[in-house]
């Protein structure tokens, strides 16, 4: 059974793309078949996976408009997972989708044709609550929310939970929160400790026990077009994402 997870948070800079790329690589390292869908016009997940977004003949943009299938467009990343790539073209999809029937379910329909090829499909959503994000949430079974442990993150989280409830009510009744992931965590920071404690208090088991630390190697890896696992396997960041993959697999089997 394929598990489809949307990685989303309308706040930028919280580690969504870093999580998408490194979790895809970590799950692939455990011999799972993985597809990473880049739904962000910036195309960072595409580039971070070692695929040049400037040299693409077709992207997820054509898939959403029904001009190509996901099987036509997907590419194999060097780290052993597949990518449905994106580039700036995708920014135009917002406008064009408005005029298309069932515009919120375009990605869901496209992924249905290839889902049997994968154990996990991870969707890297843009940092906005727009039609692309709605497509991601409608296609997914669950949502992973990466967040920094800071004050504004808690405020944004309540907005995101509200959006998830609306999508559940109108488009995707099966949608659930897979988990909250604490990213860029610095245990020496008192505020980070307090926010982390609040998250555990309010969300309990929905908070992953794995914590992603602030790590230079995680930040450096994308400039080399590599997940941290390929760039420096021994780094704390790479090991944290391997641990997250293990925690997810344990949850799924229990």
C-alpha positions in Angstrom: 0.0 0.0 0.0 1.5 3.3 -1.1 1.8 6.0 1.5 1.4 9.5 0.1 2.6 12.3 2.4 2.4 16.1 1.8 5.3 18.0 3.4 3.8 21.4 4.1 4.0 24.6 6.1 2.9 28.0 4.8 5.9 29.5 6.6 9.0 29.6 4.5 12.5 28.5 5.6 11.4 25.8 8.0 13.1 22.9 6.2 10.3 21.5 4.0 12.5 20.9 0.9 15.4 19.8 3.0 13.1 17.3 4.6 11.6 16.1 1.3 15.0 15.5 -0.3 16.7 13.9 2.7 13.7 11.8 3.7 13.4 10.5 0.1 17.1 9.6 0.1 16.9 8.0 3.5 13.8 5.9 2.6 15.5 4.9 -0.7 18.5 3.8 1.4 16.2 1.3 3.2 15.3 -0.2 -0.2 11.9 1.5 -0.3 10.6 2.7 -3.7 10.2 6.5 -3.4 8.8 9.3 -5.6 9.5 12.9 -4.6 7.0 15.4 -6.1 8.3 19.0 -6.4 5.3 21.2 -6.2 7.3 24.4 -5.6 8.0 26.7 -8.6 11.4 27.4 -7.1 12.4 23.9 -8.0 14.7 23.5 -5.0 13.8 19.8 -4.4 14.6 19.1 -8.1 18.0 20.8 -7.9 18.8 19.4 -4.4 18.2 15.9 -5.9 20.8 16.4 -8.6 18.4 17.2 -11.5 19.0 20.5 -13.4 15.7 22.3 -13.5 16.9 24.5 -16.4 17.4 21.5 -18.7 14.0 19.9 -18.3 11.8 19.2 -21.3 8.7 18.6 -19.1 7.8 19.1 -15.5 5.0 18.6 -13.0 3.4 21.7 -14.7 2.6 19.6 -17.8 1.3 16.8 -15.6 -1.1 19.1 -13.7 -2.4 20.5 -17.0 -3.0 16.9 -18.4 -0.4 17.3 -21.2 1.9 14.6 -19.9 1.6 11.7 -17.5 3.7 11.4 -14.3 5.4 8.3 -15.9 6.5 10.5 -18.8 8.0 13.2 -16.6 9.5 11.4 -13.6 13.3 11.2 -13.4 15.7 9.1 -11.4 17.8 11.0 -8.9 21.4 9.8 -8.3 20.4 8.9 -4.7 18.1 6.2 -5.9 14.6 7.7 -5.8 12.4 9.2 -8.5 11.5 12.9 -8.8 8.6 14.6 -10.5 10.5 17.8 -11.2 9.5 21.5 -11.2 10.9 24.8 -12.4 9.5 28.4 -12.8 7.0 27.2 -15.4 5.0 25.9 -12.5 4.2 29.4 -11.3 1.9 29.8 -14.3 -0.1 26.7 -13.3 -1.9 28.7 -10.6 -3.6 30.9 -13.2 -4.3 28.1 -15.7 -5.7 25.7 -13.2 -8.4 28.2 -12.2 -10.1 27.6 -15.6 -9.9 23.8 -15.4 -12.6 21.5 -14.0 -11.8 19.6 -10.8 -8.6 21.8 -10.5 -8.0 20.6 -6.9 -7.7 16.9 -7.9 -5.3 17.2 -10.8 -2.3 15.9 -8.9 -4.3 13.1 -7.2 -5.4 11.8 -10.6 -1.9 11.9 -12.0 -0.4 10.1 -9.0 -3.1 7.4 -9.1 -1.6 6.1 -12.4 1.9 5.6 -10.9 1.3 5.0 -7.2 1.6 1.2 -7.5 5.3 1.7 -8.5 6.1 3.2 -5.1 6.1 2.5 -1.3 6.2 6.2 -0.5 5.2 9.4 -2.4 6.5 12.6 -0.8 5.0 15.9 -2.0 7.1 19.0 -1.3 4.5 21.8 -1.2 5.3 25.5 -1.7 5.4 27.9 1.3 1.9 29.2 0.7 -1.7 28.1 1.0 -2.4 28.2 -2.7 -3.9 26.0 -5.4 -0.7 24.0 -5.7 -0.7 23.3 -2.0 -4.4 22.4 -2.1 -3.5 19.9 -4.9 -0.8 18.4 -2.7 -3.2 18.1 0.3 -6.0 16.6 -1.8 -3.6 14.0 -3.2 -2.1 13.0 0.1 -3.3 10.6 2.8 -1.3 12.5 5.5 0.6 15.7 6.2 4.0 16.1 7.6 4.6 19.5 9.1 8.3 20.6 9.5 8.6 23.5 11.9 11.2 25.4 13.8 10.7 25.7 17.6 10.0 29.5 17.8 7.1 31.6 18.7 5.8 32.5 15.3 5.8 28.8 14.3 3.1 28.1 16.8 0.9 30.9 15.3 1.4 29.6 11.8 0.6 26.0 12.9 -2.9 26.9 14.0 -3.6 28.4 10.5 -2.2 25.3 8.8 -4.4 23.0 11.0 -7.4 25.1 10.0 -6.5 24.6 6.3 -6.1 20.9 6.8 -9.6 20.7 8.4 -11.1 22.6 5.5 -9.5 20.3 2.9 -10.7 17.4 4.9 -14.3 18.8 5.0 -14.5 19.6 1.3 -11.9 17.6 -0.7 -10.2 14.8 1.1 -12.0 13.3 4.1 -9.2 10.8 4.8 -6.5 13.4 5.3 -4.7 13.2 8.6 -1.7 14.7 10.3 1.2 12.2 9.9 3.4 14.1 12.3 5.1 17.3 13.4 8.9 17.4 12.8 11.1 19.7 14.8 13.8 21.1 12.4 16.9 23.3 12.8 16.7 22.5 16.5 19.3 23.9 18.9 18.9 22.4 22.4 20.9 25.3 24.0 18.1 27.7 23.0 15.7 28.1 25.9 12.8 29.2 23.7 13.3 26.2 21.4 13.0 23.9 24.5 9.8 25.7 25.6 8.1 25.5 22.2 9.2 21.9 21.8 7.6 21.1 25.2 4.4 22.9 24.1 4.2 20.9 20.9 4.6 17.6 22.9 2.0 18.7 25.3 -0.6 19.6 22.6 0.1 17.0 19.9 1.6 14.1 21.9 2.4 11.2 19.7 1.9 13.2 16.6 5.3 14.9 17.3 8.2 12.8 15.9 10.7 11.7 18.5 13.4 12.3 16.0 14.6 15.9 16.0 16.5 17.5 13.1 19.4 19.6 14.4 20.9 22.7 13.0 23.7 21.3 10.8 26.1 22.9 8.4 26.3 19.8 6.2 22.6 19.8 5.7 22.8 23.4 4.5 25.8 22.7 2.2 24.5 19.6 0.5 22.0 21.3 -1.9 24.7 23.4 -3.5 26.3 20.1 -4.6 22.9 18.7 -5.8 23.0 16.0 -3.2 21.0 14.9 -0.2 23.1 15.0 3.0 23.2 11.2 3.0 25.2 11.3 -0.2 27.2 14.4 0.7 28.3 13.4 4.2 26.7 10.3 5.5 28.3 10.6 8.9 27.0 14.2 9.5 24.4 14.7 12.3 21.9 16.0 9.7 22.1 12.9 7.5 21.9 10.6 10.6 18.9 12.4 11.9 17.0 11.9 8.6 17.9 8.2 8.6 16.5 8.0 12.1 13.3 9.8 10.9 12.9 7.3 8.1 13.3 4.5 10.7 10.7 6.1 13.0 8.2 6.4 10.1 8.7 2.8 9.1 8.3 1.6 12.7 5.1 3.7 13.0 3.7 2.2 9.8 4.4 -1.4 10.9 3.0 -1.0 14.4 
